[in-house]
Structures are given as structure tokens and as C-alpha cells.
Amino acid sequence: MLHAFADWLAQTQTSNVIQNVSWIIPTVQTIHIVCVAIVISATFLVSLRVLGIFDRAQPIAALTHRFLPWIWYALVVLLVTGSLLIIGEPNRSLMNPAFAAKMTMLVVVASLTAVLQRPLATDAAYWDVSGQRRLTAKSIAVLSLILWSLIVFAGRWIAYVGSLE
Amino acid sequence: MLDGLFQKLHDLPLSEWIRANELAFPWLESVHVLAITLVLGSIAVVDLRLLGLASVKRPVTELLRNILPVTWIAFAVAFITGSGMFLSNAVDYSKNFPFRMKMLLLVLAGLNMLAFHFITYRSISQWNDSAHTPPAARWAGGFSVLMWLAIVAFGRWIGFTIGF
């Protein structure tokens, strides 16, 4: 079914324009990477702070407040640019195992980020009140570093892993 | 003269190994992209502070002290992985227009950083805590943002001009 959808998408007019105007895909990919840079840097800095490696003098809530709002804006742009890239080459992405892995990890890590961010809105010291909570926050930070890295890798590997036809 | 050097680099056993090993280039590229996103984002944090647009309540010195180690580690990783990619096809890259532009802009970004560090930064005690940074600091921040965005754009463009 996904295959049929990809084939249909590939012959729409929008797809044809993206395929045939040579500067569109590199430009959209560049915007995509810049937004990835925002998300990666924001989440890495927050995770490194939670792990006590970066900016220890600042409370965790100060860093999540400074950096995390950016990732939700960037994710919206990523959704748009990512969609354009899919419309341009539907079979390359939709039928690609690396793409499927990327989307799965994205849902998991976005949820984890929300879990980390939400309680801080009402209680800035939420992750510092007990050893148990500190451990939970650190576990989320480690998972987040790993998953975001793998998401970037999977994104690049879409170009190398063949699509399932 | 330089052509001979690039040919020698191209012929190194390491370059040969990267070409022969099917997984080497994709992994170098993956790590390169991850590193460059961290360079771009962490430098942007500094640039936005210099522009007086974000982190304005934090002293500039404190922000630099915390963020620059992240930037430099990421830059080192990007440099090493980028060198590996370059070695795999040194002759073609050295003649490639977007690659040359990327290198030129990297040098300009470096000169901008040096000028900021050795000239503008000397008066830091007067504006360390202020959102109103001097014009020279704003120029440094704005120029840096533009350079790094263009570096990413040219970097992506390389991939469309040299095929693997």
C-alpha cells in the first residue's frame, strides 16, 4: 500500500517540479540540516547539562528553558522540508528501512524530551529532588544523546541503503 | 605544485583503504554531519549572544567558557572525518568549486574569530554583562552566522557535484 502511495506521489505535479528543478533538493536539504543543527545542539547541550558535563553552574531548568523551545519550532520546519524531500523522491524515502528507523526513533526521542521538559514548567527543581529522579533524568539524557545521533546517521544512510521495491 | 600534493594524498594507503571499504565513506559522512550540526548550533549560541539577541542575561565570558569546548571538540571531529572524506578523492575535491568555496569560507570564519578574539574581545569588561554589545561584536556574530550557513550549503552542494 505504501508502495502504491509512493508511486502515486512520484507522478504528481509537485513531485515532478521538485525532481526537475535542480536547485530545489540541495536547498531544501540545506535548510533541513540547519534545523537538524538546532535540534541536535539544543538537545545535546541539555543532555550534557543533565549529565553534569556542560554548564554545571546553571540549573537544568534554565537550560531547558533556553534551548528546548527552539527544537519544537525547528521540528516543524523539519517536517515541512522533510515532506518536500519525500514528495520529490517518494520511493527513495518511504520504502527505505533507514527512513523507517529514523521516524521510529524520532517519535521515541521526542516523547522522551517532552517527559524531561514538562515537569520543569511548574517545578524547576523537579529532576533534582531525589536520587531516583536524578537517575531517571540522566537515563533520559543518555538515551536522548544516543537516539539523536542515530537519527542523524539514519538520515544520511537513506542515501546509501537501497529502497525495498 | 599543489596538484602533485593532492595526487600524493590521493595515493596514500589510508585513502586507498577508504575507497576500498564500502562502509568507510558513509560512516565518515554520518559522523561529519553530526559533528557539523554541533559546530553550527553551538557557534550560533555564541553568535546570537554577540548580536544581543539571546542569552543576554548571561555574561559573555561565562557563555564562551562553557560553550567553546563543545564547539572545538565537535570541530575536531568534523575536521578529522572531513579529512578522511577528502583523502578518498583528493584530486577531484581539490578541483571542486563548492569544496573550494567551503574551504575559503572556513578560512574567513577563522579570520573573523581571530579578529574578534584579539581586537574586539579586549574591551570585554565594558560589555560583558550587557545585551548592548558593541558594533564590532555584532558584526562578528552576524558574519559568523552567515559564514556557517554558507559552509553548510556549499558542503551539501559538494555531494551533488562529486558522485560516489
Interface residues (C-beta under 8 A of the other chain):
Chain A: I25 P26 T27 Q29 T30 I33 V34 V36 A37 I38 I40 S41 A42 F44 L45 L48 F54 D55 A57 R66 S149 V152 F153 G155 R156 W157 A159 Y160
Chain B: P26 E29 S30 V31 V33 L34 I36 T37 L38 L40 G41 S42 A44 V45 A54 S55 E62 N66 I67 V70 L149 V152 A153 R156 W157 F160
